[in-house]
Amino acid sequence: MRKLIILGLLAATVAPSVASAQSYGEARRSEQRVREERRELRQAQRYGDRRDVREQRRDVRHAQREAREDWRDYRRSHRNVYRSGRWNAPFRYTSWNRGMTMRPAYYSSRYYIADPYRYRLPRAGANLRWVRHYNDVLLVNVRTGRVVDVHRGFFW
């Protein structure tokens, strides 16, 4: 009898945490709802009353906060995708900025991110590749070696 009570208590405490894990689709839908609310806010600012606009601004801020929390929950529940681990390159860390030029050794195919959609990175254009440099992600033009975009601390 005692074991059943303990198992029941454990199940009651574990079940809510498992159910709260966000899926990618749920986080994406909450982000889309925020965009829709922003659109409605712009329309209300054009045509509406000031009190309505204030209330809608408050709603949009609240929805943005919830969307950020949804993405945090998603990243927390999918830590294996975003973990940094002990990833080291055969060269030392350099803090890259946009417009800087890299040598080909820094952006060889060994360091390409094969599936950028897995990390919610936008599609790379022609002659561009997402490259991992320690915990940073760089968008590099592979013809010229020029850094187009930088996401510092992407992998925690």
C-alpha positions as CSV (number, residue, x, y, z in Angstrom):
1,M,0.0,0.0,0.0
2,R,2.8,2.4,0.9
3,K,4.5,1.7,-2.4
4,L,1.3,2.6,-4.3
5,I,1.0,5.9,-2.5
6,I,4.6,6.8,-3.2
7,L,4.3,5.8,-6.9
8,G,1.1,7.9,-7.2
9,L,2.9,10.9,-5.7
10,L,5.8,10.5,-8.1
11,A,3.5,10.2,-11.1
12,A,1.7,13.3,-10.0
13,T,4.9,15.3,-9.8
14,V,6.5,14.0,-13.0
15,A,3.4,14.1,-15.3
16,P,3.1,18.0,-15.3
17,S,6.7,18.5,-16.2
18,V,6.6,16.0,-19.1
19,A,3.4,17.6,-20.4
20,S,4.8,21.1,-20.3
21,A,7.6,20.3,-22.8
22,Q,6.9,22.4,-25.9
23,S,7.1,21.0,-29.4
24,Y,8.6,22.9,-32.3
25,G,5.2,23.3,-33.9
26,E,3.6,24.8,-30.7
27,A,6.5,27.3,-30.3
28,R,6.2,28.2,-34.0
29,R,2.4,28.7,-33.7
30,S,2.8,31.0,-30.7
31,E,5.3,33.1,-32.6
32,Q,2.8,33.4,-35.5
33,R,0.1,34.5,-33.0
34,V,2.4,37.2,-31.8
35,R,2.8,38.4,-35.4
36,E,-0.9,38.5,-35.9
37,E,-1.4,40.5,-32.7
38,R,1.2,43.0,-33.9
39,R,-0.6,43.4,-37.2
40,E,-3.9,44.0,-35.3
41,L,-2.1,46.5,-33.1
42,R,-0.9,48.5,-36.1
43,Q,-4.4,48.6,-37.5
44,A,-5.8,49.7,-34.1
45,Q,-3.1,52.5,-34.0
46,R,-4.3,53.7,-37.4
47,Y,-8.0,53.6,-36.8
48,G,-8.7,53.0,-33.1
49,D,-9.1,54.7,-29.8
50,R,-6.1,55.3,-27.5
51,R,-7.3,53.1,-24.7
52,D,-7.8,50.2,-27.2
53,V,-4.3,50.8,-28.4
54,R,-2.8,50.7,-24.9
55,E,-4.7,47.5,-24.1
56,Q,-3.5,45.9,-27.4
57,R,0.1,46.9,-26.7
58,R,-0.1,45.3,-23.4
59,D,-1.5,42.1,-25.0
60,V,1.2,42.1,-27.6
61,R,4.0,42.5,-25.0
62,H,2.4,39.7,-23.0
63,A,2.2,37.5,-26.1
64,Q,5.9,38.3,-27.0
65,R,6.9,37.3,-23.5
66,E,5.0,34.0,-23.8
67,A,6.5,33.3,-27.2
68,R,10.1,33.8,-25.8
69,E,9.2,31.5,-22.9
70,D,7.9,28.9,-25.4
71,W,11.2,29.0,-27.3
72,R,13.2,28.7,-24.0
73,D,11.1,25.7,-23.1
74,Y,11.7,24.2,-26.5
75,R,15.4,24.7,-26.2
76,R,15.5,23.4,-22.7
77,S,13.6,20.2,-23.7
78,H,15.8,19.7,-26.8
79,R,19.2,20.3,-25.1
80,N,20.9,17.7,-27.2
81,V,20.4,19.8,-30.3
82,Y,21.8,23.0,-28.7
83,R,24.4,21.7,-26.4
84,S,28.0,22.9,-26.8
85,G,29.9,19.9,-25.5
86,R,33.7,19.8,-25.9
87,W,34.0,21.0,-29.4
88,N,37.4,22.3,-30.3
89,A,38.9,23.2,-33.6
90,P,42.6,22.8,-34.5
91,F,42.9,26.6,-34.3
92,R,42.3,29.1,-31.5
93,Y,39.1,31.0,-30.9
94,T,38.7,34.3,-32.8
95,S,35.8,36.7,-32.3
96,W,34.6,37.3,-35.9
97,N,32.7,40.3,-37.0
98,R,30.7,41.0,-40.2
99,G,32.9,41.9,-43.1
100,M,36.0,40.2,-41.9
101,T,37.7,37.7,-44.2
102,M,38.5,34.2,-43.1
103,R,41.1,31.7,-44.4
104,P,39.6,28.6,-46.0
105,A,40.9,26.4,-43.1
106,Y,38.3,28.1,-40.9
107,Y,35.3,27.4,-43.1
108,S,36.2,24.1,-44.7
109,S,33.4,21.5,-45.2
110,R,34.4,19.9,-41.9
111,Y,32.8,22.9,-40.1
112,Y,29.7,23.3,-42.2
113,I,26.3,23.0,-40.5
114,A,24.7,20.4,-42.7
115,D,21.1,21.0,-41.5
116,P,20.6,24.7,-40.6
117,Y,16.8,24.2,-40.2
118,R,17.4,21.9,-37.2
119,Y,18.9,24.9,-35.4
120,R,16.3,27.4,-36.7
121,L,18.9,29.2,-38.8
122,P,17.6,30.9,-42.0
123,R,18.4,29.4,-45.4
124,A,21.9,30.3,-46.7
125,G,21.9,31.9,-50.1
126,A,24.1,31.0,-53.1
127,N,27.8,30.6,-52.2
128,L,27.0,31.0,-48.5
129,R,27.4,28.4,-45.8
130,W,26.6,28.3,-42.0
131,V,29.9,27.4,-40.3
132,R,30.4,26.5,-36.6
133,H,33.3,28.3,-34.9
134,Y,33.5,27.0,-31.3
135,N,30.1,28.1,-29.8
136,D,29.5,30.7,-32.5
137,V,27.7,30.3,-35.8
138,L,28.9,32.3,-38.8
139,L,27.4,32.8,-42.2
140,V,30.4,32.8,-44.6
141,N,30.6,33.4,-48.4
142,V,32.7,30.4,-49.4
143,R,34.0,32.1,-52.6
144,T,35.5,35.1,-50.8
145,G,35.8,34.0,-47.2
146,R,33.9,37.1,-46.1
147,V,31.8,36.8,-42.9
148,V,28.2,37.8,-43.7
149,D,26.5,37.2,-40.3
150,V,27.5,36.2,-36.8
151,H,25.5,34.5,-34.0
152,R,27.7,34.6,-30.9
153,G,27.2,32.0,-28.2
154,F,24.7,30.1,-30.3
155,F,25.7,26.7,-28.7
156,W,25.6,27.3,-25.0
